Amino acid sequence: MASVRVALVALQSMTAQGWASIGVFLGSIVVLYALTNERSKTNAPVVGSAWLGGYWTAVRATVGLTGYLEEGYTKYKNTSFQVPALRAWVTYIQGDLLTDLRKAKDDVLNFDEEMNHAAELQYTIGTAMRFGRKAWHIDALRKQLTPSLAGIFPSVLEEVQWGWEKELKLPELGTAEEGKEWKEVKASDTVLRCVCRTVTRMFVGTTLCRNEGYLEISRDFSGTVITSGFMIGACPGFMKSWVSEWLSPAPDAIAKFLPYTEALVRVREQLKEKYGEEEWESHKPNDLLQWFIDAPGGPGPDANALNLTLLGMNFAAIHSSAMTMTHVLYNLAASPEYTRELREEVDACIQEKGWTRDALDRMIKLESFIKESMRLTPILVSSVGRRALQPFTLSDGTTLPKGAHIYANLWSTQRDPALWGADAETFDPWRFSRAAAAGEGGAKNLFTTPTPEFLFWGYGEHICPGRFFAAQSIKLALANIIGNYDVKFPEGKTKPAPSFFGNACVPDQKATVLFRRREKA
């Protein structure tokens, strides 16, 4: 409060010359913005206003991008348009133009450079974790993660079940009304903590997935990277390095993580020496850290390098899965009429196959429910980002200069009645399971399958390499909730609308849901 009073006094005593100085400073920022961002502008029609170099529209689009995407989709379907953002002009494509992005080579339209620029990774995480198809850790992730899903399933299951019990702290069911009361929890926080536990179990094993200090660092770092990256990206290029000195979460997180990583690596090296090379192969952990230690071209047991890499993986995995799962949970709590069908499917699959990956794969309605949630409330409103490394012309005649930023209009595509029917804006949980049962598309209806109509995972060569693990974890978490708990919103409350920040579709961070143990017959 004292600082607020000081600020008010300062404003009240401001002279005309002082206000003029502030005006010149703010005007300079707008001019610098316009000059810097002009290089990324294309010849596509502008949605919004180009006034002040697009600055005013860019500010408004920070929390209202979907309105511009919907306007552009309606006016320029199957062609491109552009909207100014605080970090650059961004060109959006849709319809047939997706083929242009899919076919373009990396030396022309580059995914890695766009992701590095979008999150300002060199300032928020550091150059060691910049995206790159030739990076050793990306190669290790692709080769090890998906083939290992069956092997790590029991560990993920254990952590999902243990984590939700730990976070909900519900009383056991007893006689009379004992244990049947509803407990109100803050949904986003609960989901984030549970997801963080699951991801950490897969990354580094049981030693740290239940260490509250380590989990807190993991959660906080991922969220801070997103916020600081957005703020750094809004600054002109010459200011970014200076601003990052104040905003980057990397130095503090690296220092806090390092003792944990050093201890883990030291123990594994000691065990390797104890067992010997040959016997160690059958004893070593099946987790991300060990895959990275063993990765060809990787740092081996260098704790400092592994520490940076694990931090980057936390950033990529934790908040994306948590946001997706929170959207799913809100749809479940808002639609108790669908719980019975979901529960019948979960119970039947578990009764026949137990808590196994085979049982999970058979939960078609559960998967459809999740995919429909991802369709209507994705975590990003645009995807398939690319940055032009050299001039390129799209098939509609749009010319992309070197440095241009181009994205697919995910938000409008996944709500288009021409693609999804007259009820495109309606949550239909069986949309995909019904289509699969009718023989429409087969694998197309799986929620790990990217298509030109469903862009959640990206499209083309650079689809999300971790989508199978993320999908398995989210599906397992929802099956666990449906099988073991009842969920609903508090009396008088309905599903909260998401908020939008830049490209992100953020589930309400304050909403609560009610949980209680399911009373089984």
N, C-alpha and C positions, 0 to 999 in steps of 0.2 A: 504494500500500500504506500509505503514511503516513496518508492521509486515512481509510482504513478503520480503522487502529489508533486514531486520534483519536475516531472515531465509537463504537468499542467501549468505549473508556475512558469516554466521555460517558454511554453507556447504563448501564454498570456503576455509575456514581456517581449515577444518577438517583434522586431522592428520591420518596417517595410523592406529595408535592405536585406534583412535576414530571410524574409519570405521570398524575396526575389532570388536569393542565393539557392534556397531549397528548390524553387521552380526551375532554375537553370540546371541544377543537379539532376532533378527528375527528368527534365527534357533531354539531358545528355544521355541518360539511360535509354530513353525511347529511341533516340537517334542511333546510339550504338547497337541497340537491338535490331533496328531496321537494316542497318548496314551489314551487320553480321549475318542475319538470317536471309537476306536477299539472295545469297549464294545458293540456298537450297530451294528457291522458288522455281516452279515449273510453269509451263504454259497452260496447265489445266485450269478450268474455271474455279473461281474462289467462292467458297461458301462462307458466309459471314461478311466481314468488311476488311478491305485492305487499308483502311484509314490508319494513319500513324504507323505505316508499315505492317499493319495487321496486329499491332500491339493490343488494342482494346479487345478485339475478338479473341486473341490468345489468352488474355486474362480471364475472359468469360468462359472460354473452353476448358479452362483448368478444372472447373466443377460442372461443366455442362456440355461436354464433348458429344454426348449421345444425340443431342438436339441437332447439332451440325451434321452428324453422320446420317441421321434420318432424313434431313433435308437434302443432303447430297445424294442419297440413295434414290429418293423419289425423283429428283430432277435429272440425274445423270446415270441411270441404271445401265449397266454394261459398259460404262465409260469411267473416266476418272474425274476427280475434283480435288481441291486442296484446301486445307484449313491451317491457319497459322497457330503454332504452339509457342510457348515461351522459349523453347530451346531451338526451334527451327520451323520452317514451313514443312508441312507433311502432306504428301499426296496419297490419296486413298483410292483403291481400285475395288472392283466388284464384278461379279458375273464372269463373262468370258475372259476378262483380262487376267484372271487368276492363272490361266495357262501361261501367260507371259512370265509371271514370277516363277512358276514351277520349272519352266524350261531355261530360264536365264542362268548362266554359269556364275560361279562365285567370284570370278575375276571381273565381272560386270556389276551384278547386284549381289552384295555380300551381306549375309545374315550376321556373321560374327561382329563385323564393324558396327552394324546398327545396334546390336545388343550392348556392345561396349559403350557406345555413345549414349544410348537411351538411359542406362543406369549409371553413367559416368564411372565405370568400374575402376579405371586407373586412379581415381581419387577416393573412391569409397572402399574398395577392397585391395587394390594394388595391381600392378602389371602381372604379377604371378598368377592371378586368377582371371585374366581376360579370357573371353571366349575365343576359341580357335579350334578348327576341326583337326589340326595336327597336334594339339596339346595332348600330352601323355595321359592326363587324367580323364579327358573326354573319351579317348580310345579305350582306356581301362573300364570306364563306366559302361560303354556300349557292349564290350565283349563279355563282361562279367555279370552285370546286374540282371538282365532278363533271363539268361540261362540259369541263374541261381535262385530264381523266385520260388521254385518248388522246395529247394533245400532250406531257405530261410523262412518258409511259411510258418512252421511251428513256433519259431521265435517271435515273429510278428504277431501271431495270434495270442501268444502268452502276454505280450506287452500291451496289446489292445485291451484284452480282458482285465489285466491287472491295473492298467492305467485308468480306465473308466471307473473301476471300483475305488481306486485311490482318490480320484478327483471328486466323485459324487458323494462318497461317504454316507451311503444310505443305510438305514437300520435294516436288519434282517427281518423277514416276514415272520410273524408269530401268530398267536391266537387273537381272537377278537379283531380290534383295529390296529394292533401293534405292527408297525412297519408299513402301513398302508397310506400314510400321509404323504402328500406331495412336497417335494423340496424344490425351491426356486434357486436357479443358478444362472450366472451371467454366461450366456452361450458362447460368445466369441473367445473369452478367456479359457473356459473349460476345454473347448475344442483345441485351441492352440496348445495348451499344456499336454493334452493327450497325444496330439499329432507329434509334438516335439519328442515325447518319450518314444514313440514308435520309430520315428526317423533315426533318433540317436541309437536305438537298439540295433538297427540295421547298419548304421555307420560304424559304431565303435564297440558294440556288444553290451553285456549286462553291467560292466564295471561303472559306466557313467550314465546309462539311461535312467538311473534312479538317483543320481547325484543332483540335488536341487540347485547347488551353486552352478554346476556346469550347464544344466538345463536353462537356468535364468540367463546366462550369458548367451546361449544359443538363440533363445527367443528374442532377446533385446537387440542383438546384433542384426538379425534379419530385418526387423522392422526399421531400424535406424538407417540401414543401407538404402532402403527404398525412399525414405523421407529426405535424407541428405543428398542422395543422387538427384532427386527432383529439384532441390534448391540450388545445387551446384550447376545443374543443367540449364537453369534459368538465367545464369550469369553469362556475360560475353566471355569469349574464349580466354582473353588475357587476364581475366579476374579469377578463373576457376581454381588455379593452383593456390592462390592466396586464400580464397574462401574455403577451400578444402582443409586448410590448416585449422580452421575453426570448427568445421562440420564433420569431417571424416571420422567415422566410428572405428576405422581399422586399427590404428595404433593401440588404443585401449583394449579392444577385443583380442588382438593378437597377443598382447602381453598377458591377459587373463587366461587365455586358452592354452598357452604354451606349456605351463607346468603339467597340465592334465595330459597333453599329447606326449610330452617327454616321458612321463611315468608309464603310459601305455606302451610306447615303443620299447622302453627299457625292459619291461617285463617280458614282452614278446621275444626280444633278442636273447634274454636269459633262458627262456623256455626252449628256444630254438637250439641254443648251445647245449642245453641239458639233454634234449631228445636226439640231437644229431639231425643232419640234413634229411635223411631218408625217412625217419620216423616222424619228423616234424610235419611232413606232408599230410599225415592222417590225424594230426592233433591241432593244427593251426586253426584259428577262428575263421569262419566263413562270413566276413563282414567287409565293409567298404575300406576300412583302414588297412586290412591285410591285403586286399586287392591292390591298393595303391602302393604298399610296400613292395609287392611282388611285380608291379607293372614294368614291362620292358620300356626303357627310356625314362623311367621315373626316378625319384630321388633315393629309392631304397629306404633304409631306416633313418633318414635325415629328418629329425623331429621338426626343425624349423620349416622346411619345405612342406611337410605333411600337414603341419598346423595351418598354414595359409590355405592349402587345398581343402581341408575339412571345413574351414570357415566359409569358403566359397560354396561348397556343397550345401551347407546349412542354409545359406542365403537362398539358394535355388530351390530347395525342397520344402522347407518348413512352412513358410507363410503361404505359398501357393496352394499346398494341400489343405492347410487350415482354413483358408478363405473358402475354398471349394466345399469342404465339409460343413462349414457353418451355413452356407447357402442351402445345402442339402438338409441340414437339421431344421432350419426354419421351414422348409417346405413340408417336412414330416410333421412338425408340430402344428402347422397350419391345416393339415389334411388328415385328421384322425380317421376319416372314413376309408382311407386307403390302407391303414395299418393292418386291418384284418387279413386282406389278401396277401400283403407282404409277409405277414407272420405265418400264414398257412404255408407259403412257399419255403420260408426259412426253416420252419419246423420239419417239413417233409424232407428237405435236403439233408438236414442234420441227422434226422432219424435214420435215413438210409445210408449216409456216407460219413457221419460224424463231422467234427469240425476239421474238415480237410479242404485242400484246394479244389478237389474234384467237386465237393459239395458247393463251394463258392461259385464255381464256374456254371453250375446248374441253376443259379438264382437269376433267372432271366428278367423277371419283373423287377427285382431289386436293382439290377443294372439299368433297366429302362428308366426307373424312377430317378436314379442319379444322373443319367445322361440328359433327361428332360430338364432337370435342375441346371445342369451345365449349359444347356441350350439357351434358356431364358435368363439365367443369372450367371454368366461367365465371369471369371475374375479379371479378364481384360476385354475391352470393347473393340479392340483391333488386334490383328495378329499377322503372322507371316512378314514381319518387318525385314526390310532390306535397305542397304545404303549403296548408292551408285558410286562405284569406284572409277567409272568412266562414263561418258555420255551414252544414253540409251534411249531409244524411241519405242514406246508401247504401240501395240497394234491399233489403237484408236488415234494415233498421231501425237500423243502427249510426249514431249521431249523432257527427259530427265537429265539435268546437268550433273557433272561430277559433284558428289557431296549431297545429292538429293536424298530425301528419306521417303520411303514408300511402304504402305501397309494395306492389308486387306480389311475391308469394312465388315468385321465379324458381327458386330451388334445388329446391324440391319439385315445382313444375310441370314442370320439364324432366327429372324423374326419375319421373314418375307412370306406372305400368304401364297405367292406363286410357287414357292418351294415347299412350304409346310402345310398348306391348306388354309381354309377360312378361319380356323381356330389357332392360327400361328401364335397369337398373343396369349393363348390360354394354356395353363399348366395341365398337361395330359400325361399322367405318369406311365401309362401303358402304350404310349405312342410307338416306341421302338420294339417292345416285346410283341405287340399286336402285329406289327409289320413283319417281324421275324417269323411269327407263327403262320403268317399268310404266305411265307416263302419269298418275301420282298427283300432282296438284297443280301441275305445271309450275313456275312462279316460286316457289311456296311452298317448294320444296326448295333454292333458292339461299340461300347463307349470308348474303346481305345483306338477306333478306326477313324482317321481324319479323312474328310471328303470336302469337295468344294462347297457343300452346304453346311458342314459342321467343322468349324475352323478352330475349335478350342485348343487342340494340340498343335496347331500350325498346319502347314500343307507343303507337300513337296519333299525335297531332300532333307530339310532341317526340321523335321517333326521332333517333338520332345523325346529325348532318349530315355527319360525316366518315367514315361507315362504308364508302363505296365506295372511298375512298383507302386506308383501313386494310385492307380486304379485299384489294384489289389488291396491296398491299405484302406482306402476310402470305403470300398465295398465291404471289407471285413468289419470296419468300424460300424457301419450302418446295420449290418447283419447282427452284430453283437448288441447294439442298442435295441433293435426290434425284438430280438430273441429274449432279452433279459429285463427290459425296462418299458414302462409306459411314458409317453412324452406328450405334452401339450403346452399351449401358451396360457399364461395366467388369465383369469376371468376378465373379459372385456378387451383383451389384447388380440391383435391379429398380426399376421406376418409383416414385419417392418420393411419398408422400402430400402434398397441399398443406396449408398451415397457414391458419388463419383469424384475421383481425384486424378486428373490427368487421364491416363489410359486405363486406370483401375476401376473395377466395379466392386466396391467394398461393402461387405455385409455389415449391418448395423452393429456397432461395437458396444452398445449399452443394453440391448434387448435381453430379456431373461426368458427362460423356458422352465417348465416344471417337469421334474423327473420323479418317478417312484418305481419300486421293484415290480416287475410283472408277477401277477399272481397266477401260477400255473396250476392246471387241474391235476 
